[in-house]
């Protein structure tokens, strides 16, 4: 201890923060503003982070919940979470300029469920009811072609007519551990169920959960920076608790840190959800440095170099 401040070791999980799909989605809005001028309308939050949304609003983006809130004569961007098929169909009917910022890994799931449906299979989707990605994926098929399960208990209640051919898919931002349990339950009940060629949970979700799993074992408390409506951010808090660090919390900004909660913490783990920018991580570290003698150590379990191409309409 020096300067009257207690010592605090910060373990920074890596990878953390923005993934390639989020980077691409934000760049799509920025490029659309450059190409078409303001305003550019965005259906739903482009990603689940108020800091990002407010930054884009300051540049001329207008966020709306549904397409009917956007005028016909201005461009509209669809969020990274994906949209039901009816949304681009309506945009085409209205002769709108639209740009789809759906994460390519979500689009992969859309293609997957559509292929299984074309093969005559009913889809069991593992995900969280009401999440935009789940709404978008379920909206790729007729209502009778897909059913949602959230838990192992939900799997036990499934009832299909004899001879029904099945396939499963999952939301890309789920807990790896929880999803594997649900898949195991599906395979036990329906041994002939088909699965994806590659795991639906995206590389960024897997990497961030693995980094938190490693980091949480080394600390007294974990702060995850992310929005309360961000599925992947909430899963990081759950992973930290499951690994044996019960003192784990989600904060959107440094201003939300409960400093009484921090009493007695000597080693703090920090991560950030895939839609949280690095500037917010630095903000939290700076806030800690005002109260502690901080020593920052990185806990890196993987390097990410994934990049996704922009839609042709916006490519330079």
C-alpha positions as a Markdown table, in Angstrom:
| # | Residue | x | y | z |
|---|---|---|---|---|
| 1 | Unk | 0.0 | 0.0 | 0.0 |
| 2 | Unk | 1.2 | 3.5 | -0.8 |
| 3 | Unk | -0.4 | 7.0 | -1.0 |
| 4 | Unk | -3.0 | 5.7 | 1.4 |
| 5 | Unk | -4.5 | 3.5 | -1.4 |
| 6 | Unk | -4.9 | -0.3 | -1.1 |
| 7 | Unk | -3.3 | -2.4 | -3.8 |
| 8 | Unk | -5.5 | -4.0 | -6.5 |
| 9 | Unk | -4.4 | -6.5 | -9.1 |
| 10 | Unk | -6.6 | -6.4 | -12.2 |
| 11 | Unk | -6.7 | -9.5 | -14.4 |
| 12 | Unk | -7.9 | -8.6 | -17.9 |
| 13 | Unk | -9.5 | -11.4 | -19.8 |
| 14 | Unk | -8.5 | -11.8 | -23.4 |
| 15 | Unk | -10.2 | -11.9 | -25.8 |
| 16 | Unk | -12.9 | -9.5 | -24.6 |
| 17 | Unk | -15.1 | -6.8 | -26.1 |
| 18 | Unk | -15.9 | -6.3 | -29.7 |
| 19 | Unk | -16.1 | -9.3 | -32.0 |
| 20 | Unk | -15.8 | -9.2 | -35.8 |
| 21 | Unk | -19.6 | -9.2 | -36.2 |
| 22 | Unk | -20.1 | -6.2 | -34.0 |
| 23 | Unk | -17.2 | -4.4 | -35.7 |
| 24 | Unk | -18.8 | -5.0 | -39.0 |
| 25 | Unk | -22.3 | -3.9 | -37.9 |
| 26 | Unk | -21.0 | -0.6 | -36.5 |
| 27 | Unk | -18.9 | 0.0 | -39.6 |
| 28 | Unk | -22.0 | -0.6 | -41.8 |
| 29 | Unk | -23.9 | 2.1 | -40.1 |
| 30 | Unk | -20.9 | 4.5 | -40.3 |
| 31 | Unk | -20.4 | 3.7 | -44.0 |
| 32 | Unk | -24.1 | 4.1 | -44.7 |
| 33 | Unk | -24.0 | 7.6 | -43.1 |
| 34 | Unk | -21.0 | 8.5 | -45.2 |
| 35 | Unk | -22.6 | 7.2 | -48.5 |
| 36 | Unk | -26.2 | 8.4 | -48.0 |
| 37 | Unk | -25.9 | 11.2 | -45.5 |
| 38 | Unk | -28.0 | 11.5 | -42.4 |
| 39 | Unk | -30.4 | 10.3 | -41.3 |
| 40 | Unk | -29.9 | 6.6 | -41.7 |
| 41 | Unk | -32.5 | 4.5 | -39.9 |
| 42 | Unk | -31.5 | 1.4 | -38.0 |
| 43 | Unk | -34.1 | -1.3 | -37.0 |
| 44 | Unk | -33.4 | -2.2 | -33.4 |
| 45 | Unk | -30.2 | -1.4 | -31.6 |
| 46 | Unk | -27.4 | -2.2 | -34.0 |
| 47 | Unk | -25.7 | -4.0 | -31.1 |
| 48 | Unk | -26.7 | -4.2 | -27.4 |
| 49 | Unk | -24.7 | -1.3 | -26.0 |
| 50 | Unk | -26.0 | 2.2 | -25.2 |
| 51 | Unk | -22.6 | 3.8 | -25.5 |
| 52 | Unk | -22.3 | 2.5 | -29.1 |
| 53 | Unk | -25.9 | 3.4 | -30.0 |
| 54 | Unk | -25.6 | 7.0 | -28.6 |
| 55 | Unk | -22.3 | 7.5 | -30.5 |
| 56 | Unk | -24.0 | 6.5 | -33.8 |
| 57 | Unk | -27.0 | 8.7 | -32.9 |
| 58 | Unk | -24.7 | 11.6 | -32.6 |
| 59 | Unk | -23.5 | 11.0 | -36.2 |
| 60 | Unk | -27.1 | 10.9 | -37.6 |
| 61 | Unk | -28.4 | 7.3 | -37.1 |
| 62 | Unk | -32.0 | 7.0 | -36.0 |
| 63 | Unk | -32.9 | 3.8 | -34.2 |
| 64 | Unk | -36.5 | 2.5 | -34.6 |
| 65 | Unk | -38.2 | -0.6 | -33.3 |
| 66 | Unk | -40.0 | -1.5 | -36.5 |
| 67 | Unk | -39.7 | -0.8 | -40.2 |
| 68 | Unk | -43.0 | 1.1 | -40.3 |
| 69 | Unk | -41.3 | 3.8 | -38.2 |
| 70 | Unk | -38.8 | 4.5 | -41.1 |
| 71 | Unk | -39.7 | 6.6 | -44.2 |
| 72 | Unk | -39.5 | 5.0 | -47.6 |
| 73 | Unk | -37.0 | 7.4 | -48.9 |
| 74 | Unk | -34.2 | 6.9 | -46.4 |
| 75 | Unk | -31.8 | 3.9 | -46.1 |
| 76 | Unk | -32.4 | 1.4 | -43.3 |
| 77 | Unk | -29.9 | -0.9 | -41.6 |
| 78 | Unk | -30.9 | -4.2 | -40.0 |
| 79 | Unk | -29.2 | -5.0 | -36.7 |
| 80 | Unk | -26.4 | -7.5 | -36.2 |
| 81 | Unk | -28.9 | -9.9 | -34.4 |
| 82 | Unk | -30.7 | -10.7 | -37.7 |
| 83 | Unk | -34.3 | -10.2 | -38.7 |
| 84 | Unk | -37.3 | -12.4 | -39.8 |
| 85 | Unk | -37.6 | -12.9 | -43.5 |
| 86 | Unk | -40.7 | -10.7 | -43.5 |
| 87 | Unk | -38.6 | -7.6 | -42.7 |
| 88 | Unk | -36.4 | -7.5 | -45.9 |
| 89 | Unk | -39.5 | -8.6 | -47.9 |
| 90 | Unk | -41.4 | -5.6 | -46.6 |
| 91 | Unk | -38.4 | -3.3 | -47.3 |
| 92 | Unk | -38.3 | -4.6 | -50.9 |
| 93 | Unk | -42.1 | -4.1 | -51.3 |
| 94 | Unk | -41.6 | -0.4 | -50.2 |
| 95 | Unk | -38.7 | -0.1 | -52.6 |
| 96 | Unk | -36.4 | 1.0 | -49.7 |
| 97 | Unk | -32.6 | 1.0 | -49.7 |
| 98 | Unk | -31.7 | -1.5 | -47.0 |
| 99 | Unk | -28.5 | -2.9 | -45.7 |
| 100 | Unk | -28.4 | -6.1 | -43.7 |
| 101 | Unk | -25.8 | -6.0 | -40.9 |
| 102 | Unk | -26.7 | -9.4 | -39.6 |
| 103 | Unk | -23.6 | -11.1 | -38.2 |
| 104 | Unk | -22.4 | -13.7 | -40.8 |
| 105 | Unk | -22.4 | -16.3 | -38.1 |
| 106 | Unk | -26.1 | -15.7 | -37.4 |
| 107 | Unk | -26.7 | -15.8 | -41.1 |
| 108 | Unk | -25.1 | -19.2 | -41.1 |
| 109 | Unk | -27.7 | -20.4 | -38.6 |
| 110 | Unk | -30.5 | -18.9 | -40.8 |
| 111 | Unk | -29.2 | -20.9 | -43.8 |
| 112 | Unk | -28.9 | -24.0 | -41.7 |
| 113 | Unk | -32.5 | -24.0 | -40.4 |
| 114 | Unk | -33.8 | -23.1 | -43.9 |
| 115 | Unk | -31.9 | -26.1 | -45.4 |
| 116 | Unk | -33.2 | -28.5 | -42.7 |
| 117 | Unk | -36.7 | -27.2 | -43.3 |
| 118 | Unk | -36.4 | -27.7 | -47.0 |
| 119 | Unk | -35.3 | -31.3 | -46.2 |
| 120 | Unk | -38.6 | -31.8 | -44.4 |
| 121 | Unk | -37.2 | -31.5 | -40.8 |
| 122 | Unk | -38.8 | -29.6 | -37.9 |
| 123 | Unk | -36.3 | -27.4 | -36.1 |
| 124 | Unk | -35.7 | -27.3 | -32.4 |
| 125 | Unk | -34.1 | -24.0 | -31.7 |
| 126 | Unk | -32.1 | -23.6 | -28.4 |
| 127 | Unk | -32.3 | -20.0 | -27.3 |
| 128 | Unk | -33.8 | -17.3 | -25.1 |
| 129 | Unk | -37.4 | -16.3 | -25.8 |
| 130 | Unk | -37.8 | -12.7 | -27.0 |
| 131 | Unk | -34.1 | -12.2 | -27.8 |
| 132 | Unk | -33.8 | -10.4 | -31.2 |
| 133 | Unk | -31.6 | -13.2 | -32.6 |
| 134 | Unk | -34.1 | -15.8 | -31.7 |
| 135 | Unk | -36.9 | -13.8 | -33.2 |
| 136 | Unk | -34.9 | -13.4 | -36.4 |
| 137 | Unk | -34.0 | -17.1 | -36.6 |
| 138 | Unk | -37.6 | -18.3 | -35.9 |
| 139 | Unk | -38.8 | -15.8 | -38.5 |
| 140 | Unk | -36.9 | -17.7 | -41.2 |
| 141 | Unk | -39.5 | -20.5 | -41.2 |
| 142 | Unk | -43.3 | -20.9 | -41.0 |
| 143 | Unk | -44.6 | -21.1 | -37.4 |
| 144 | Unk | -45.1 | -24.8 | -37.6 |
| 145 | Unk | -41.5 | -25.4 | -38.8 |
| 146 | Unk | -39.6 | -24.4 | -35.6 |
| 147 | Unk | -40.0 | -24.7 | -31.9 |
| 148 | Unk | -38.0 | -23.0 | -29.1 |
| 149 | Unk | -36.5 | -24.6 | -26.0 |
| 150 | Unk | -34.7 | -22.8 | -23.3 |
| 151 | Unk | -33.9 | -25.5 | -20.8 |
| 152 | Unk | -33.4 | -29.2 | -20.4 |
| 153 | Unk | -36.8 | -29.3 | -18.8 |
| 154 | Unk | -38.3 | -27.8 | -22.0 |
| 155 | Unk | -36.8 | -30.7 | -23.9 |
| 156 | Unk | -38.7 | -33.2 | -21.8 |
| 157 | Unk | -42.0 | -31.6 | -22.7 |
| 158 | Unk | -41.5 | -31.8 | -26.5 |
| 159 | Unk | -44.1 | -33.9 | -28.2 |
| 160 | Unk | -43.9 | -34.5 | -32.0 |
| 161 | Unk | -46.1 | -36.8 | -34.2 |
| 162 | Unk | -44.6 | -40.2 | -34.9 |
| 163 | Unk | -42.2 | -40.0 | -37.8 |
| 164 | Unk | -41.4 | -36.3 | -37.4 |
| 165 | Unk | -37.8 | -35.7 | -38.7 |
| 166 | Unk | -36.0 | -33.2 | -36.5 |
| 167 | Unk | -32.9 | -31.0 | -36.5 |
| 168 | Unk | -31.6 | -28.6 | -33.8 |
| 169 | Unk | -29.8 | -25.2 | -34.0 |
| 170 | Unk | -28.9 | -22.7 | -31.3 |
| 171 | Unk | -28.6 | -19.0 | -30.6 |
| 172 | Unk | -25.0 | -18.0 | -31.2 |
| 173 | Unk | -24.5 | -16.2 | -27.8 |
| 174 | Unk | -25.5 | -18.9 | -25.3 |
| 175 | Unk | -23.5 | -20.5 | -22.5 |
| 176 | Unk | -21.4 | -23.3 | -24.0 |
| 177 | Unk | -22.0 | -25.5 | -20.9 |
| 178 | Unk | -25.8 | -25.0 | -20.7 |
| 179 | Unk | -26.2 | -25.6 | -24.5 |
| 180 | Unk | -24.2 | -28.8 | -24.4 |
| 181 | Unk | -26.6 | -30.1 | -21.7 |
| 182 | Unk | -29.6 | -29.3 | -23.8 |
| 183 | Unk | -28.1 | -30.9 | -26.9 |
| 184 | Unk | -27.4 | -34.0 | -24.9 |
| 185 | Unk | -31.0 | -34.1 | -23.7 |
| 186 | Unk | -32.3 | -33.7 | -27.3 |
| 187 | Unk | -30.0 | -36.5 | -28.5 |
| 188 | Unk | -31.1 | -38.8 | -25.7 |
| 189 | Unk | -34.8 | -38.2 | -26.4 |
| 190 | Unk | -34.5 | -38.0 | -30.2 |
| 191 | Unk | -31.5 | -40.1 | -31.3 |
| 192 | Unk | -32.1 | -39.4 | -35.0 |
| 193 | Unk | -32.1 | -35.6 | -34.6 |
| 194 | Unk | -29.7 | -33.8 | -37.0 |
| 195 | Unk | -27.3 | -31.1 | -35.8 |
| 196 | Unk | -25.3 | -28.4 | -37.4 |
| 197 | Unk | -22.1 | -29.2 | -39.3 |
| 198 | Unk | -20.3 | -26.8 | -37.0 |
| 199 | Unk | -21.3 | -25.6 | -33.6 |
| 200 | Unk | -23.7 | -22.7 | -33.8 |
| 201 | Unk | -22.2 | -20.9 | -30.7 |
| 202 | Unk | -19.9 | -18.4 | -32.3 |
| 203 | Unk | -16.1 | -18.3 | -31.9 |
| 204 | Unk | -16.2 | -15.0 | -30.0 |
| 205 | Unk | -18.8 | -16.3 | -27.4 |
| 206 | Unk | -16.7 | -19.4 | -26.9 |
| 207 | Unk | -13.4 | -17.5 | -26.6 |
| 208 | Unk | -14.8 | -14.9 | -24.2 |
| 209 | Unk | -16.4 | -17.6 | -22.0 |
| 210 | Unk | -13.1 | -19.6 | -21.9 |
| 211 | Unk | -11.1 | -16.5 | -21.0 |
| 212 | Unk | -13.5 | -15.7 | -18.1 |
| 213 | Unk | -13.3 | -19.3 | -17.0 |
| 214 | Unk | -9.5 | -19.1 | -16.8 |
| 215 | Unk | -9.4 | -15.6 | -15.3 |
| 216 | Unk | -12.2 | -16.1 | -12.7 |
| 217 | Unk | -10.2 | -18.9 | -11.0 |
| 218 | Unk | -7.5 | -16.4 | -10.2 |
| 219 | Unk | -9.5 | -13.5 | -8.7 |
| 220 | Unk | -11.7 | -12.5 | -5.8 |
| 221 | Unk | -14.3 | -10.8 | -7.9 |
| 222 | Unk | -15.3 | -10.3 | -11.6 |
| 223 | Unk | -16.7 | -7.3 | -13.4 |
| 224 | Unk | -18.2 | -7.9 | -16.8 |
| 225 | Unk | -18.8 | -4.7 | -18.9 |
| 226 | Unk | -21.9 | -5.0 | -21.0 |
| 227 | Unk | -25.6 | -4.2 | -21.3 |
| 228 | Unk | -28.3 | -6.0 | -19.3 |
| 229 | Unk | -30.0 | -6.9 | -22.6 |
| 230 | Unk | -26.8 | -8.4 | -24.0 |
| 231 | Unk | -27.1 | -12.2 | -23.9 |
| 232 | Unk | -23.4 | -12.9 | -24.3 |
| 233 | Unk | -22.5 | -10.4 | -21.5 |
| 234 | Unk | -24.9 | -12.0 | -19.0 |
| 235 | Unk | -23.5 | -15.4 | -19.9 |
| 236 | Unk | -20.0 | -14.2 | -18.9 |
| 237 | Unk | -21.2 | -13.4 | -15.4 |
| 238 | Unk | -22.8 | -16.8 | -15.2 |
| 239 | Unk | -19.6 | -18.5 | -16.3 |
| 240 | Unk | -17.6 | -16.6 | -13.6 |
| 241 | Unk | -20.0 | -17.7 | -10.9 |
| 242 | Unk | -20.0 | -21.3 | -12.1 |
| 243 | Unk | -16.3 | -21.5 | -12.0 |
| 244 | Unk | -16.4 | -20.6 | -8.3 |
| 245 | Unk | -16.3 | -16.8 | -8.2 |
| 246 | Unk | -19.7 | -15.9 | -6.7 |
| 247 | Unk | -18.8 | -12.2 | -6.6 |
| 248 | Unk | -19.4 | -11.5 | -10.2 |
| 249 | Unk | -21.4 | -8.5 | -11.6 |
| 250 | Unk | -22.5 | -6.9 | -14.8 |
| 251 | Unk | -21.9 | -3.1 | -15.2 |
| 252 | Unk | -22.5 | -0.9 | -18.3 |
| 253 | Unk | -20.1 | 1.9 | -17.3 |
| 254 | Unk | -17.6 | 2.7 | -14.5 |
| 255 | Unk | -20.3 | 4.9 | -12.9 |
| 256 | Unk | -22.3 | 1.7 | -12.1 |
| 257 | Unk | -19.5 | 0.1 | -10.0 |
| 258 | Unk | -20.6 | -0.5 | -6.4 |
| 259 | Unk | -17.5 | 0.4 | -4.4 |
| 260 | Unk | -18.8 | -1.1 | -1.2 |
| 261 | Unk | -19.2 | -4.3 | -3.1 |
| 262 | Unk | -15.5 | -4.0 | -3.9 |
| 263 | Unk | -14.5 | -3.9 | -0.2 |
| 264 | Unk | -11.9 | -6.6 | 0.5 |
| 265 | Unk | -11.2 | -7.4 | -3.2 |
| 266 | Unk | -7.5 | -7.6 | -3.9 |
| 267 | Unk | -7.7 | -9.3 | -7.3 |
| 268 | Unk | -10.3 | -8.1 | -9.7 |
| 269 | Unk | -11.1 | -9.8 | -13.0 |
| 270 | Unk | -12.5 | -7.7 | -15.9 |
| 271 | Unk | -14.0 | -8.8 | -19.1 |
| 272 | Unk | -16.4 | -7.2 | -21.6 |
| 273 | Unk | -19.2 | -8.6 | -23.7 |
| 274 | Unk | -18.9 | -8.8 | -27.5 |
| 275 | Unk | -20.8 | -5.5 | -28.0 |
| 276 | Unk | -18.8 | -3.5 | -25.4 |
| 277 | Unk | -16.1 | -1.2 | -26.7 |
| 278 | Unk | -12.6 | -1.2 | -25.2 |
| 279 | Unk | -12.9 | 2.4 | -24.2 |
| 280 | Unk | -15.4 | 1.3 | -21.5 |
| 281 | Unk | -12.9 | -1.3 | -20.2 |
| 282 | Unk | -10.3 | 1.5 | -19.9 |
| 283 | Unk | -12.9 | 3.7 | -18.2 |
| 284 | Unk | -13.4 | 1.0 | -15.5 |
| 285 | Unk | -9.6 | 0.6 | -15.0 |
| 286 | Unk | -9.2 | 4.3 | -14.7 |
| 287 | Unk | -12.0 | 4.4 | -12.1 |
| 288 | Unk | -10.2 | 1.7 | -10.1 |
| 289 | Unk | -6.9 | 3.6 | -10.4 |
| 290 | Unk | -8.5 | 6.6 | -8.6 |
| 291 | Unk | -9.1 | 4.4 | -5.6 |
| 292 | Unk | -6.4 | 1.7 | -5.7 |
| 293 | Unk | -2.7 | 1.2 | -6.6 |
| 294 | Unk | -3.5 | -0.8 | -9.7 |
| 295 | Unk | -1.4 | -3.5 | -11.4 |
| 296 | Unk | -2.9 | -4.8 | -14.6 |
| 297 | Unk | -2.2 | -8.3 | -15.9 |
| 298 | Unk | -3.6 | -9.8 | -19.1 |
| 299 | Unk | -5.0 | -13.4 | -19.1 |
| 300 | Unk | -5.1 | -14.2 | -22.8 |
| 301 | Unk | -6.3 | -17.6 | -23.9 |
| 302 | Unk | -6.6 | -16.9 | -27.7 |
| 303 | Unk | -5.8 | -14.4 | -30.4 |
| 304 | Unk | -8.6 | -13.4 | -32.7 |
| 305 | Unk | -8.0 | -12.2 | -36.3 |
| 306 | Unk | -11.4 | -12.8 | -37.9 |
| 307 | Unk | -12.7 | -10.1 | -40.3 |
| 308 | Unk | -16.0 | -10.1 | -42.1 |
| 309 | Unk | -16.5 | -8.4 | -45.5 |
| 310 | Unk | -18.9 | -5.5 | -45.8 |
| 311 | Unk | -22.1 | -5.8 | -47.9 |
| 312 | Unk | -21.4 | -5.0 | -51.6 |
| 313 | Unk | -23.5 | -1.9 | -51.4 |
| 314 | Unk | -21.0 | -0.3 | -49.0 |
| 315 | Unk | -17.8 | -1.9 | -50.0 |
| 316 | Unk | -15.1 | 0.6 | -51.0 |
